[in-house]
């Protein structure tokens, strides 16, 4: 299952490479708002600088909500275009805002509370630091499922957050694998100025992994008496393998000649 997750992610990226690059350009342009605008307005008022940073960051998260829905379509072997993206900008607004709000609150907690408790230099301060650290780690891992869950299963944000943690605890090893893949992709993105793979491909990776993992729960729902037994991944992935199909290097570069 792990090997096919990587294979599917690669070919999903390859088949939608031009769209992924365009979406990454959107991320790069929007990232300029929280990166540069706060410095420009800082001489006017520090409050304007902070507001510009927060507004720019939230705008990035809202954009990520729309890109997430594009990536969902790509992992379903569809080719979304500009018309779908305009619709997804509205549909992805609320989940993007909520995700951004949670992430920024946690970041603020780490930047403010963590040093505060560290300066206490006692058992209470150490306990608080450990709690904040692990809360951050758990949210980072659980949040890998946030956008895929919202796009496929549930529109209720509260339920989405709850299911994120349920998926984390039920699939800890697979979640760590997804997280490691995300780190590798972001690391590689530095060498291409985040054009490829970039944040859009990261969302594509998470959507693909989540889609395949859902097959486990479909199987359990259809076979309630086999709880705890080994999941027959070879059988469950047959349809996905057929859709990805056999690929050759020649067919990838020159598909009209394969």
Secondary structure, DSSP 4 states (H G I P E B T S, - for coil): -HHHHHHHHHHHHHHTHHHHHHHHHHHHHHHHIIIIIHHHHTTT-HHHHHHHHHHHHHHHHHHHHHHHHHHHHHHTT----HHHHHHHHHHTHHHHHHHHHHHHHHHHHHHHHHHHHHHH-SHHHHHHHHHHHHHHHHHHHHGGGHHHHHHHT---HHHHHHHHHHHHHHSHHHHHHHHHHHHHHHHHHGGGTTSSSHHHHHHHHHHHHHHHHHHHHHHHHH-GGGTTSPP-HHHHTHHHHHHH----HHHHH-GGG-
